Amino acid sequence: MTTLVHATHERGITTLTLDAPHRRNALSAALVGELADALKQGGEDDDVRAIVLTHTGTTFSAGADLRDPPEPETLAALLRQIVALRKPVVARVTGHARAGGLGLIGACDIAIASDTATFAFTEVRIGVAPALISLPLLHRVEPRAAARYFLTGETFGAAEAARVGLLTATSGHQNVDETLAPVLDGLRRAAPQALAETKRLLTAKVLEAYDEDAGRLTRLSSRLFASADAREGMTAFLERRDPPWVL
């Protein structure tokens, strides 16, 4: 079988690369399963100081794979796993992110993107809502910006993503790895126990939200994906046409 997530290791940093560019690194059941396994392995390895999550191709992740979607409970568990992991997780984004792909970015502790990356919460345009990904993202994104981009599905750039809190930084005129270098250097200089406890402080409220709301939002996601609007919206997307509600 084709491996969809590749792991490499250098000086305490494990890099997990989403490698399904032919499917725009969409979150299929298989890819989500491989990523969860790789995160678990990295989290348990004493030689790993931090994890970088990146991708091949021009898309970081297009969100849920509409042809082979993961169960909502499985996607919720993956996002919580990133938040709860004792090791810092850093998103390295050099391509576009849509829908659930933004959930991955929001679950990461630090997110750096190239200035050519673009972002969009496209769920409303296929008849669903950004339910599960709201758990990490509503703790990061400025409220007015979240309202605008969740409700409209507009595409926005890396500078705006950094301004509203989705990203830690954008590379600007630098190569993204030049922007990332001091972050990784800082993580390499930090004591492992100190990193784990500091991350626990930073993620406590998000994990409380998971404990309180994950079940409700999982049920909402399941209901919306099973709706007539979602069936029509996903069909229209796959057929590259507008759904009937577009005015």
N, C-alpha and C positions, 0 to 999 in steps of 0.2 A: 504494500500500500504506500501511496505517496505521503511523505511527512509534511505536515502543514505548519509546524512550528519547529524552528531550528534553534538550538542552544549553543552558544560559544561562551568561553570564560577567559578573562584577562585581568590579572591583578585585582582579584576580589570582586569584579563586576561580571555578572552573568547577563548576556544579551539574549533575549528571546525574540526571534524574528518571525513574524507572521508571513508565511510564504505560500499564498494562494492568489497570485496576482491575476490569474485568468478569471477569478471570481471576485476581484477587487477586495480580497481579504475579508469577504463577507463572513459573518459569524454563523457558520454552519454548526450542526451538532458535533461533527468530527473535529472542527477546528477548536471549538470551545472545550471539548474534552481533552485535546492535546495540550491546550494552553493551561488548563487547570492542573494537569499532571506535571507540566514543566514548572509551574509556579510552586507547587507543593514540594517538588524536588529541590528547587532553589531555596525555598524557605527553610528546609531542614538541613541544608549543607552549611557547615560551620566555615567553610572556605569562601562563602558568598557574603559579601558585605552589602551589596545592593543589586537590584535587577533593572535592566533597561529593556523596555518594550518597544520594538520598532517593526519595520515591515519592508518587504520588497515591493517593487512596482510604484505606480503613481498614486495609489490610494492606501492610506493607513488602514481604514476599514470602512466598508460601505454599510455597516449595520447588519441586522439579521439577514441571513441567507433565505430569501423567500422560497427557494426550491427545497431547502433542507434546514428548516429553522430548528434551533435548540428549543427544548421545553422552557417555558418562562421561569420555572423554578431553577433550572440549570443555569440560565443566564444570570438570574439574581444571585445565585450562589457564587458564580465566577466573580462578579463585581464585588461582592462582600469579601471574597477570598483576597482580592488585591488590597482592599482597604485594611483587612485584618492581618495581613502578612506581617511578620515581625521585621522583615527587611524593607527598606524603602524601595519603592517602584517608581521609575522615571520613564515617562513617555518621550520617545524621540520620533517626531512626526515630520516627514519630508513630503507628504502627499495629502490627499484630501480625506476628510472624515465626515461621515454622515450617520445620523440616527444613533444606533447602538455603538458605533465606533466612538462617538463622543462620550458615551458612558464609560468606555475603557479609559479614555483620557481623564475623565473626571474622577475615576476611582484611583488613579495614580497620585502619588504624593507630589510629584514635580512633573511639569510638562513643558517641553521645549519644542518649538516648531520652526520650520523654515518660513521665510516671509512669503513664499508662494503657496503655502497650504491654505485650503479653504474648508469651511465648516458649515453644516446645516442640520437642524433638527427637522428632518423631512417626514416624521411620522404622520403629522396631520394631513399631509398631501396624499397619503395612501389609506386614510380612514382610521388611523389608530392614534395613540397618544404616547408621549415619552414617559411612560409610567415607571418602569423599573429603573431607567437611567436617571430619573429625577432624584433618587435616593442620594447618590453622591453629588450630583450636579447642583442641586438647590443649596448645598452648603458651600459651593464655590463661586457660582455665577451671580453677579449683581442682580437683584430682584427685577428691576425694570427691564434689563436686558434679557433675562430669562423669560419674562412675559412676552416680550416682542418676538424673540426668535423661536420659542416653543410654539407660539400661536400662529406665526406666519410661515414658518419653514424657509425663511429667506437664507440665502447664502451670504456668509461674511468672511472676511479675511483674517489673517493671523494677527495683525495689529489690533483689530477690534477684539479678537478672542483673548488677547493678553489684557486689553483694557478692562474687559468685563469679568476677568477672573478665570476663564476656562483654561488659559495657558499661564504658566509662570513667566515665560519670556518667549519672544520670537527672535530669530537669528539676525533680523535686519539685513545688513549688507555682509555679515559674516557667513561663513559656512556653519551649518547647524552644529557640527561637531566642535567647532571652536567655541561656540556659546555653551555647549554642554561640558567642555573640558573642566572648567573650574568647579562645576557642580560635582562631577565625579571625583575630582581631587579632594573636595571637601568631605565627601562620603568615605573615601579611603582613609582620611585622617581621623575619622570619628571612631570612638570605641563601640564595638558591636552592641554591648548592653545599653549604652547610652542612646544609640540609634533606636533600639527596640522600644525603650521606655519613652523616648521623645515622640516617636511615632504614635505610641499608645495615647499620649496626651492630645496629639493633633487629631486623632480619628475617633475619639470617644463619642462625640455627638453624632457622628455619621453612623457608627455602629449601634447607638441607641435608636436611631431612626430605622435602621434595618430591623432591629428586634421588635419595634412597635408597628411598622408599616409594611414590611416586605410581603407578608401574607396577603394583605388587602390589595396591594399593588400588583402582585402576581395574579390574583383573581381578576383584577381589572384588565390586565394585559391579555389574559386568556380569553376573556369575554369579548374584548374589542377585536382581537385577531380572528375570532370565530364569527364576527358580524358580517352582514351583507355588504356594508360599506367597505370593510377591509377586503373582502373577496373581490369586489369590483375594483378597489384601488390598487391591489396587488396585480390583478389581471391587466389593468390599464398600464401600470408601470412596466410589466414584462412585455406588453405589446407596444410600448413606446407611444402611447396616446394619452390624451387627457381623460380623466374620469368624468362622469356626467355632471358632477356638481360644480365643475369649473365654470365660472361666469365670464 
